[in-house]
Amino acid sequence: MNDHSKEESLNSRRSFIVEFGGVLASAAALTKTTSGGGLERESLQVAASPSTPRYTERHISRDGVSLHVEDHGSGEPVLLLHGWPDSSYLWRNQIPFLVANGFRAIAPDLRGFGRSDRPGGVAAYSLQNAVADSVGILDALGIETADIVAHDWGAAVAWLTATAHPNRVRRLVVLSVPHPLAPYTLRQREMAWYTLFFQFEGIAEAWLQRDNWALFREMLRGNGDVDRYISDLSRPGALKASLNWYRANVAPRLPESLRKLPSVEAPTLGIWSSNDHYLDGERMKMSGQFVKGRWRYEQIDDASHWIPLDAPDRLNQVLIEWLR
């Protein structure tokens, strides 16, 4: 292979590493998605009192998948969507703050994570299904319109929910992950090497767990709830289910024409942190061009990818300014 061919091959490999091909391929079908779910049961309910806000844990069934949902307080509903490898516990610093300020905080464990079901098969983890889960949760709770605050994979779900179901989203807050059509930078392609590694089923799982999860710990750089993640992902099928999010939505694919998505109509706040080792903030800055409603970009310095944990007070301040 000559030098020119080698360069073309390298560029080609780089180009598919973090392409949102699966995201965009499913986006066209999202407007046809139906929730098909309902309230299955309530597992815990605490009545409201002057000192104790209303709190309910629910299991909501959507297309045969039971989703564990925490429901705190009352008032304007805010749907909180986490990412990998988190659960609703990510929002433990935001939930009491939102409730104290008159909001109803609804925090599900996304399918495959936490206390929600882990369905089999890669296709179950498509963003199309995750968007339908979000709408299904709102339907089951009788909520017509909600604010959405979302991080990581949850942010990808939130972007597409706002695109496909604009009448269901009042305001949008996306942390770390930009709009799926935001142009890719070379830095972003280099930062997202792990998304290609995660495609190797069985191999990725083995390496992440090897030597007491040494590679997993190295990848997280001491950030996030590392020990809690390891405990959660050590359950049967949990690690595979979490990696299936990557296999369903960012698997390598041949180049194709850039797909189009409707502009986001909801006022949108994009937040990025300067110590994020996985996502390039330039793409979040560029996301405003895909928002028809009011757009604001906020940078939080000296926080890792896990903004809700590293900068809870700063994030809470920004949230209350935006959501009120």
C-alpha positions in Angstrom: 0.0 0.0 0.0 1.5 3.4 -1.0 1.6 6.4 1.3 -1.4 8.0 -0.3 -3.5 4.9 0.1 -2.4 4.5 3.7 -3.5 8.1 4.4 -6.9 7.5 2.8 -7.3 4.3 4.8 -6.4 6.1 8.0 -8.9 8.9 7.3 -11.6 6.4 6.5 -11.0 4.6 9.8 -11.1 7.8 11.7 -14.3 8.9 9.9 -16.4 6.0 11.2 -15.2 5.8 14.8 -17.7 8.3 16.2 -20.2 8.8 13.4 -23.8 9.0 14.7 -25.0 6.9 11.8 -27.3 4.8 13.9 -28.7 7.9 15.5 -29.6 9.6 12.2 -30.8 6.4 10.6 -33.4 6.0 13.2 -34.3 9.6 13.5 -36.6 9.6 10.5 -38.7 6.9 12.1 -39.1 8.6 15.5 -42.1 10.7 14.6 -44.0 7.4 14.0 -43.0 5.9 17.3 -45.8 5.1 19.8 -45.2 4.7 23.5 -47.2 1.5 24.0 -46.7 1.6 27.7 -48.5 2.2 31.0 -48.1 2.2 34.7 -47.2 -1.3 35.9 -47.0 -0.8 39.6 -45.9 1.5 42.3 -43.2 0.0 44.5 -42.9 2.8 47.1 -44.9 5.9 47.8 -44.2 8.5 50.5 -47.0 11.0 51.1 -46.2 14.7 50.9 -45.9 16.8 54.1 -44.6 20.2 54.9 -41.2 18.7 55.6 -41.3 15.7 53.3 -42.0 16.2 49.6 -44.0 13.6 47.7 -41.8 10.7 46.5 -42.8 7.6 44.5 -40.8 4.8 42.9 -42.6 3.3 40.0 -42.1 0.6 37.4 -43.4 1.7 34.1 -43.7 -0.9 31.3 -42.9 0.2 27.8 -43.0 -2.4 25.0 -42.4 -5.2 27.5 -39.5 -3.5 29.2 -39.9 -2.4 32.8 -38.4 1.0 33.5 -37.6 2.0 37.1 -38.6 5.6 37.6 -38.1 7.9 40.7 -40.8 10.6 41.0 -40.0 13.4 43.4 -42.0 16.5 44.5 -44.7 18.3 42.5 -44.9 21.3 40.2 -43.5 21.8 36.7 -42.1 18.4 35.6 -38.5 17.9 34.8 -37.4 14.6 33.2 -33.8 13.8 34.2 -32.0 11.4 31.8 -28.6 9.9 32.7 -26.0 8.3 30.4 -23.2 5.6 30.5 -22.5 4.0 32.9 -24.8 5.8 35.3 -28.3 5.5 36.7 -30.8 7.9 38.1 -28.4 8.2 41.1 -26.4 10.6 39.0 -28.9 13.3 39.8 -28.8 13.0 43.6 -27.5 16.6 43.9 -30.0 18.1 41.5 -33.3 16.3 42.6 -33.6 17.9 46.1 -32.6 21.3 44.7 -35.3 21.1 42.0 -37.9 19.9 44.4 -37.1 22.6 46.9 -37.6 25.1 44.1 -41.0 23.9 43.2 -40.3 21.4 40.4 -41.3 17.7 40.0 -38.2 15.7 39.3 -38.7 12.5 37.4 -35.5 10.3 37.1 -35.7 7.0 35.3 -33.0 4.4 35.0 -32.6 4.0 31.2 -33.1 0.6 29.8 -30.1 -1.6 30.5 -29.1 0.5 33.5 -29.8 0.6 37.2 -33.0 -1.1 38.3 -34.6 -1.1 34.9 -34.8 -4.2 32.7 -31.9 -5.3 30.5 -33.6 -6.6 27.3 -31.6 -9.0 25.1 -30.2 -8.1 21.7 -28.4 -5.0 20.4 -31.4 -3.6 18.6 -33.3 -3.1 21.9 -30.9 -0.3 22.7 -31.5 1.9 19.7 -32.1 5.5 20.3 -35.5 5.1 18.7 -36.5 2.8 21.5 -35.0 5.1 24.2 -36.9 8.1 22.8 -40.1 6.0 22.9 -39.3 5.1 26.5 -39.1 8.8 27.5 -42.4 9.7 25.8 -43.9 6.5 27.3 -42.9 7.6 30.8 -44.5 11.0 30.3 -47.6 9.3 29.0 -47.8 6.9 31.9 -47.5 9.8 34.4 -50.1 11.8 32.6 -47.6 14.6 31.7 -48.2 16.4 28.4 -45.1 18.7 28.4 -41.9 18.6 30.5 -38.5 20.1 30.7 -35.7 17.7 30.0 -32.3 17.8 31.6 -30.0 15.1 30.2 -26.4 14.0 30.2 -24.3 11.7 28.0 -26.5 9.1 26.2 -29.4 10.7 28.0 -28.5 13.9 26.1 -28.6 12.1 22.8 -32.1 10.8 23.7 -33.1 14.3 24.7 -32.0 15.9 21.5 -34.0 13.4 19.4 -37.0 13.6 21.7 -37.1 17.3 21.2 -36.8 16.8 17.5 -39.4 14.1 17.0 -41.8 15.2 19.7 -41.5 19.0 19.9 -44.9 19.4 21.6 -43.7 17.3 24.6 -40.6 19.4 25.5 -40.9 22.8 27.1 -37.3 23.5 27.7 -34.2 21.4 27.0 -30.9 21.2 28.9 -28.2 19.0 27.3 -24.9 18.2 29.2 -21.8 17.2 27.3 -23.3 15.6 24.1 -23.9 18.0 21.2 -26.6 17.9 18.6 -26.1 14.8 16.4 -25.7 17.0 13.3 -23.0 19.2 14.8 -19.9 18.8 12.5 -17.2 16.4 13.8 -13.8 17.8 14.7 -10.6 15.8 14.4 -10.2 16.2 18.2 -13.6 14.6 18.7 -12.7 11.6 16.5 -9.5 11.1 18.5 -11.2 11.4 21.8 -13.9 8.8 21.0 -11.5 5.9 20.4 -13.4 3.8 23.0 -16.6 3.8 21.0 -14.9 1.6 18.4 -13.4 -0.6 21.1 -16.9 -1.1 22.6 -18.1 -2.7 19.3 -16.1 -5.9 20.0 -18.7 -8.0 21.9 -17.2 -10.2 24.4 -13.7 -8.7 24.0 -14.6 -5.3 25.4 -16.4 -6.9 28.3 -13.4 -9.1 29.1 -10.9 -6.3 29.0 -13.0 -3.9 31.0 -13.4 -6.4 33.8 -9.8 -7.8 33.7 -7.6 -7.3 36.8 -10.3 -5.8 39.0 -11.7 -3.6 36.2 -8.3 -2.0 35.6 -9.0 -0.7 32.1 -12.4 0.6 33.1 -10.9 2.5 36.1 -8.2 3.9 33.8 -10.7 5.1 31.3 -12.7 6.9 33.9 -9.6 8.6 35.4 -11.0 8.5 38.9 -14.1 10.5 37.9 -17.7 9.6 38.4 -19.0 6.9 40.9 -16.4 4.3 39.9 -17.0 1.8 42.6 -20.8 2.1 42.2 -20.5 1.6 38.5 -18.4 -1.5 39.0 -21.0 -2.9 41.4 -23.8 -2.2 39.0 -22.1 -3.5 35.9 -21.0 -6.7 37.7 -24.5 -7.9 37.8 -25.4 -10.6 35.2 -25.7 -9.1 31.7 -25.4 -5.5 33.0 -22.1 -4.6 31.3 -23.1 -6.1 28.0 -26.5 -4.3 28.1 -24.7 -1.0 28.8 -22.3 -1.5 25.9 -25.2 -2.4 23.6 -26.0 1.3 23.6 -22.8 1.9 21.6 -23.3 -1.1 19.4 -26.9 -0.1 18.5 -26.1 3.5 17.8 -22.5 4.2 16.8 -21.4 1.0 15.0 -19.1 1.6 12.1 -20.9 2.0 8.8 -20.2 3.1 5.2 -20.2 6.8 4.4 -23.7 8.0 3.4 -25.4 11.3 2.6 -25.9 13.6 5.6 -29.4 13.1 6.9 -31.6 16.0 7.9 -33.5 16.6 11.1 -36.0 19.3 12.0 -34.7 22.1 14.1 -35.2 21.9 17.8 -38.0 24.3 18.7 -37.6 24.2 22.5 -35.3 26.8 24.1 -32.1 24.9 24.6 -29.2 25.2 27.0 -26.0 23.3 26.0 -23.4 22.7 28.8 -19.9 21.4 28.4 -17.1 21.0 31.0 -13.5 21.9 30.3 -12.1 18.7 31.7 -14.2 16.4 29.6 -11.9 13.8 28.0 -14.5 12.2 25.8 -16.4 15.1 24.0 -15.1 18.2 22.3 -16.8 21.4 23.4 -16.5 22.9 20.0 -19.3 20.6 18.8 -21.6 21.8 21.6 -20.9 25.4 20.7 -21.9 24.6 17.1 -25.1 22.9 18.2 -26.9 26.3 18.4 -27.3 26.3 14.6 -29.7 23.4 14.9 -31.9 25.1 17.5 -34.8 27.2 16.3 -35.7 28.3 19.9 -33.5 30.4 22.2 -30.0 29.0 22.5 -27.4 29.4 25.2 -24.0 27.8 25.6 -22.5 27.5 29.1 -19.0 26.2 29.9 -18.2 24.9 33.4 -14.5 25.0 34.0 -12.5 22.5 36.1 -15.2 19.8 36.0 -14.9 16.4 34.4 -17.4 14.8 32.0 -19.6 14.1 35.1 -20.8 17.7 35.6 -23.7 16.8 38.0 -21.2 15.3 40.4 -18.2 17.6 40.0 -20.0 21.0 39.9 -23.4 20.5 41.5 -23.8 24.0 42.9 -22.8 25.7 39.6 -25.1 23.3 37.6 -28.0 23.9 39.9 -27.6 27.6 39.6 -27.6 27.4 35.8 -30.6 25.1 35.8 -32.8 27.3 38.0 -32.0 30.3 35.9 -32.9 28.4 32.7 -36.0 26.5 33.8 -37.8 29.3 35.6 
